């Protein structure tokens, strides 16, 4: 009985290994110059933000090796906004969620007087980055105001400008 099971499972495994050795299995194609990568989070799937100075991931994309122009937008929704100062921040960061580099981060402070629900759109400064294969690029947001009812949604897009030069 064991040899029958072994006989049935071994040939597919051997065929797969043979194809891998000879490079005949399909591979992921590297992006060409002008190709784009896009990821979005809809308002229905928005991310609840903790009141914190830490950057929080809204979404991310994974890029292959090359130079990419990355842009994005974050939309903030603050429900039952209390009077005071509403602080929000967003950025496009490479490798991990971060508000660095500071020149590309967008931090907004706005005096509000019990306006109820507030929607704030934040277009982010486009970034030109050179990355290696499999690099994650994050759309991050933060809410520093005392209102715990802030959420975010938006999009990130990257266009390949040129191939990686070794």
Residue pairs with C-beta under 8 A, 6 or more apart in sequence:
16 25
19 25
30 64
30 65
30 66
31 37
31 63
31 64
31 66
31 160
32 160
33 66
33 160
33 161
33 162
33 163
34 159
34 160
35 159
35 160
36 157
36 158
36 159
36 160
37 61
37 62
37 63
37 157
37 158
38 61
38 155
38 156
38 157
38 158
39 59
39 60
39 61
39 139
39 155
39 156
39 157
40 59
40 153
40 154
40 155
40 156
41 47
41 58
41 59
41 152
41 153
41 154
41 155
42 153
43 75
43 77
43 153
45 153
46 75
46 77
46 151
46 152
46 153
47 56
47 57
47 58
47 141
47 151
47 152
47 153
48 150
48 151
49 56
49 76
49 141
49 142
49 143
49 150
49 151
49 152
50 56
50 143
50 148
51 143
51 144
51 145
51 146
51 147
51 148
51 150
52 142
52 143
52 144
53 142
53 144
54 97
54 142
55 89
55 91
55 93
55 97
55 98
55 99
55 138
55 140
55 141
55 142
56 97
56 140
56 141
56 142
56 152
57 97
57 138
57 139
57 140
58 74
58 138
58 139
58 140
58 141
58 152
58 153
58 154
59 138
59 139
59 154
59 155
59 156
60 136
60 137
60 138
60 139
60 156
61 136
61 137
61 156
61 158
62 134
62 135
62 136
62 137
63 131
63 134
63 135
63 137
63 158
63 160
64 133
64 134
65 131
65 132
65 133
65 163
65 164
66 130
66 131
66 160
66 161
66 162
66 163
66 164
67 128
67 129
67 130
67 160
67 161
67 162
67 163
67 164
68 128
68 129
68 130
68 131
68 137
68 158
68 159
68 160
68 161
69 126
69 127
69 128
69 158
69 159
69 161
70 92
70 126
70 127
70 128
70 129
70 137
70 156
70 157
70 158
71 92
71 123
71 124
71 126
71 127
71 156
71 157
71 158
72 90
72 92
72 123
72 124
72 139
72 154
72 155
72 156
72 157
73 121
73 122
73 123
73 124
73 154
73 155
74 90
74 121
74 122
74 124
74 139
74 141
74 152
74 153
74 154
75 119
75 120
75 121
75 122
75 152
75 153
75 154
76 88
76 118
76 119
76 120
76 121
76 122
76 141
76 143
76 150
76 151
76 152
77 117
77 118
77 119
77 150
77 151
77 152
77 153
78 86
78 117
78 118
78 119
78 120
78 143
78 145
78 147
78 149
78 150
79 117
79 147
79 149
79 150
80 116
80 117
80 147
80 149
81 112
81 114
81 115
81 116
81 117
81 118
81 145
81 147
81 149
82 112
82 114
82 146
82 147
83 112
83 113
83 114
84 111
84 112
84 145
84 146
85 109
85 110
85 111
85 112
85 145
86 108
86 109
86 110
86 111
86 112
86 118
86 120
86 145
86 147
87 107
87 108
87 109
87 143
87 144
87 145
88 107
88 108
88 120
88 122
88 141
88 142
88 143
88 144
88 145
88 150
89 99
89 105
89 106
89 107
89 108
89 141
89 142
89 144
90 105
90 106
90 122
90 124
90 139
90 140
90 141
90 142
90 152
90 154
91 98
91 99
91 100
91 104
91 105
91 106
91 124
91 140
92 104
92 124
92 125
92 127
92 137
92 138
92 139
92 140
92 156
93 99
93 100
93 137
93 138
93 140
94 129
94 131
94 135
94 136
94 137
94 138
95 135
95 136
96 136
96 138
97 138
97 140
98 138
98 140
99 105
99 107
99 140
99 142
103 125
104 124
104 125
104 127
106 122
106 123
106 124
106 125
108 120
108 122
110 120
112 118
124 139
128 161
129 137
130 164
131 137
131 164
132 164
137 156
137 158
138 156
139 154
139 155
139 156
141 152
141 154
143 150
143 152
